[in-house]
Amino acid sequence: MARSFLQLLQEGVQLNRSMNVTLDQKTVRSHAERHKAPISAIETILSGGTRVVFMNMPDAERMRGVFSARLIKGDVVRTRWVRNG
């Protein structure tokens, strides 16, 4: 069962829906689908890996566990956002 926002706060869980992982986008999407964790945004990291933002905190926390061995610690270089059109 998913923990509530208040439970996450009380447990000292990192309250961030985004994470950077050393996997490619296709693999990240596959894991997210398998674990029924909807993605809000996803992008390739210039230095390698993927930045992913999940739709809600409980799913993000669950996926942080799934990706625990593949999480990128520290800062990464992201692609500059460009509006097309």
C-alpha positions in Angstrom: 0.0 0.0 0.0 1.3 3.5 -0.9 2.3 5.7 2.0 0.7 9.1 2.4 2.5 12.4 2.0 2.4 12.9 5.8 3.8 9.4 6.4 6.7 10.1 4.0 7.4 13.4 5.8 7.4 11.7 9.2 9.8 9.0 7.9 12.2 11.6 6.6 11.9 10.4 3.1 13.4 12.6 0.3 10.4 14.6 -1.0 11.3 14.9 -4.6 9.5 13.4 -7.6 12.6 13.6 -9.8 15.7 11.4 -10.0 18.7 10.8 -12.2 19.6 7.3 -13.1 22.4 5.6 -15.2 19.9 3.9 -17.4 18.6 4.9 -20.9 15.1 6.3 -21.4 13.7 3.0 -22.8 14.8 1.0 -19.8 13.4 3.7 -17.4 10.1 3.7 -19.2 10.0 -0.1 -19.1 10.6 -0.2 -15.3 8.0 2.5 -14.7 5.4 0.7 -16.7 6.2 -2.6 -15.0 5.8 -0.9 -11.5 2.7 1.1 -12.6 4.5 4.4 -11.9 3.3 7.1 -14.3 6.0 9.5 -15.6 5.5 13.3 -15.7 8.7 14.2 -17.6 11.8 12.4 -18.9 15.0 13.5 -20.6 18.4 12.2 -21.5 21.3 13.5 -19.5 24.2 14.8 -21.6 26.8 13.0 -19.5 24.9 9.8 -19.7 21.7 8.4 -18.1 18.2 9.7 -17.7 16.4 12.3 -15.6 12.9 11.2 -14.8 10.0 12.9 -12.9 7.2 10.8 -11.6 3.6 12.0 -11.3 3.4 11.5 -7.5 5.6 11.1 -4.4 4.7 7.5 -3.5 5.5 6.3 -7.0 8.7 8.3 -7.0 9.8 6.8 -3.7 8.9 3.3 -4.8 10.9 3.8 -8.0 13.8 5.2 -6.1 14.0 1.8 -4.4 13.8 0.0 -7.8 16.6 2.2 -9.2 18.7 2.3 -6.0 21.8 0.8 -7.5 21.5 3.1 -10.5 20.8 6.5 -8.9 23.2 9.2 -9.9 24.5 11.2 -6.9 25.3 14.9 -7.2 24.8 17.3 -10.1 24.4 16.5 -13.7 24.6 18.5 -16.9 21.1 18.8 -18.4 20.0 19.6 -21.9 18.9 23.2 -22.4 15.1 23.3 -22.8 14.0 24.7 -26.2 10.4 25.5 -27.2 9.6 24.2 -30.6 7.0 26.2 -32.6 
